[in-house]
Amino acid sequence: MTTLYIDADACPVKAEAERVATRHKVPMKVVSNGGLRPSQNPLVETVIVPEGPDVADMWIADRAGVGDVVITGDIPLAAKCVEAGARVLKHNGEALTAANIGNVLATRDLMADLRAADPFRQGGGKGFTKADRSRFLDALERELRAAKR
């Protein structure tokens, strides 16, 4: 059975994911260290994990597998989920797959090295747009349909 996992810390598309999951009657697990308002939707389970680095990521990685869909911006978590056979989407709708996760991980590591070497190269990522939200909704719809097959 397909489950939708949301890495909920700093996730800008929780409400959109809930609407799509409800339409497909797919259970959704919203995982975080706390501070989230639980949904009244019976398909949505709010999972609060203990404080600590990457505890929510480990919880998702230990459970996500073939037929599941994971929403995360955390590239190492995405790599673990892809390796386990789950379908993974970033918040902007970009699919992370076995074909591209190596490249994405390498780019992430390179950018971390560049930021560490140059204290003036910090942050500055682009903002989350309406187009990103729309791409996410289209991508989640496709991924849930494919996962349920």
C-alpha positions as CSV (number, residue, x, y, z in Angstrom):
1,M,0.0,0.0,0.0
2,T,1.3,3.4,-0.9
3,T,2.1,5.9,1.8
4,L,3.1,9.6,1.4
5,Y,5.9,10.7,3.8
6,I,6.5,14.4,4.3
7,D,9.8,15.6,5.8
8,A,7.8,18.4,7.4
9,D,10.5,20.7,8.8
10,A,10.4,23.8,6.6
11,C,8.1,22.1,4.1
12,P,6.1,24.7,2.2
13,V,3.7,22.2,0.5
14,K,2.1,20.3,3.4
15,A,-1.4,21.5,2.7
16,E,-1.1,20.8,-1.0
17,A,0.3,17.3,-0.4
18,E,-2.6,16.6,2.0
19,R,-5.2,17.6,-0.6
20,V,-3.6,15.3,-3.2
21,A,-3.2,12.4,-0.8
22,T,-6.9,12.8,0.3
23,R,-8.1,12.8,-3.3
24,H,-6.1,9.5,-3.9
25,K,-7.1,8.1,-0.4
26,V,-3.4,7.6,0.4
27,P,-2.2,7.7,4.0
28,M,0.1,10.5,4.8
29,K,2.7,10.7,7.5
30,V,3.9,14.2,8.4
31,V,7.2,13.8,10.3
32,S,8.9,16.5,12.3
33,N,10.5,17.4,15.7
34,G,7.4,19.2,16.7
35,G,5.7,22.5,16.4
36,L,3.1,21.4,13.8
37,R,-0.6,21.7,14.2
38,P,-2.0,18.1,13.7
39,S,-4.5,17.7,10.8
40,Q,-8.0,16.6,11.5
41,N,-7.9,14.5,8.3
42,P,-8.1,10.8,9.3
43,L,-5.6,9.9,6.5
44,V,-3.0,12.2,8.0
45,E,-0.8,11.1,10.9
46,T,1.5,13.6,12.5
47,V,4.6,11.9,13.7
48,I,6.7,13.8,16.3
49,V,10.2,12.4,16.7
50,P,12.7,13.2,19.5
51,E,14.9,16.2,19.2
52,G,18.2,15.6,17.5
53,P,20.0,15.9,14.2
54,D,18.4,14.0,11.4
55,V,16.0,12.1,13.6
56,A,13.0,12.8,11.4
57,D,15.1,11.9,8.3
58,M,16.1,8.6,9.9
59,W,12.5,7.8,10.8
60,I,11.4,8.3,7.2
61,A,14.4,6.5,5.7
62,D,13.7,3.4,7.9
63,R,10.1,3.2,6.7
64,A,9.9,4.4,3.1
65,G,10.2,1.8,0.4
66,V,8.9,0.5,-2.9
67,G,5.5,2.1,-3.7
68,D,5.9,5.0,-1.3
69,V,6.3,8.7,-2.1
70,V,8.6,10.9,-0.1
71,I,8.5,14.8,-0.1
72,T,11.8,16.3,1.1
73,G,14.4,18.9,0.4
74,D,17.0,16.9,2.2
75,I,19.3,15.4,-0.4
76,P,20.9,12.7,1.8
77,L,17.5,11.5,2.9
78,A,16.3,11.6,-0.7
79,A,19.2,9.3,-1.7
80,K,18.4,6.8,1.0
81,C,14.7,6.7,0.0
82,V,15.6,6.4,-3.7
83,E,17.9,3.5,-2.8
84,A,15.0,1.8,-0.9
85,G,12.8,2.1,-4.0
86,A,10.6,5.0,-3.0
87,R,9.6,7.8,-5.3
88,V,11.0,11.2,-4.1
89,L,10.0,14.7,-4.9
90,K,11.5,18.0,-3.8
91,H,9.1,20.8,-2.8
92,N,9.4,22.4,-6.2
93,G,8.2,19.2,-8.0
94,E,11.7,18.1,-9.1
95,A,11.8,14.3,-9.1
96,L,14.9,12.7,-7.5
97,T,15.5,9.3,-9.1
98,A,18.2,6.6,-9.3
99,A,19.3,8.3,-12.6
100,N,19.9,11.8,-11.1
101,I,20.4,11.4,-7.3
102,G,24.2,10.9,-7.7
103,N,24.5,14.1,-9.6
104,V,22.3,16.0,-7.1
105,L,24.4,14.7,-4.1
106,A,27.6,15.7,-5.8
107,T,26.3,19.2,-6.5
108,R,25.1,19.5,-2.9
109,D,28.5,18.5,-1.6
110,L,30.4,20.8,-4.0
111,M,28.2,23.8,-2.9
112,A,28.8,22.9,0.8
113,D,32.5,23.0,0.1
114,L,32.3,26.3,-1.7
115,R,30.3,27.9,1.1
116,A,32.8,26.6,3.7
117,A,35.7,28.0,1.7
118,D,34.1,31.4,1.1
119,P,32.4,33.0,4.0
120,F,30.7,35.6,1.7
121,R,29.0,32.8,-0.3
122,Q,26.2,32.1,2.2
123,G,22.5,31.5,1.5
124,G,21.0,33.4,-1.3
125,G,18.9,30.5,-2.7
126,K,15.9,31.5,-4.8
127,G,12.5,31.9,-3.2
128,F,9.6,29.5,-3.4
129,T,7.2,30.7,-6.2
130,K,3.7,30.0,-7.4
131,A,5.2,28.2,-10.3
132,D,7.1,25.9,-8.0
133,R,3.9,25.1,-6.1
134,S,2.1,24.3,-9.4
135,R,5.0,22.1,-10.6
136,F,4.9,20.3,-7.2
137,L,1.1,19.6,-7.5
138,D,1.5,18.2,-11.0
139,A,4.5,16.1,-10.0
140,L,2.8,14.7,-6.9
141,E,-0.3,13.8,-8.9
142,R,1.9,11.9,-11.4
143,E,4.0,10.2,-8.7
144,L,1.0,9.0,-6.6
145,R,-0.7,7.6,-9.7
146,A,2.5,5.8,-10.7
147,A,3.2,4.5,-7.1
148,K,-0.3,3.0,-6.8
149,R,0.1,1.0,-10.0
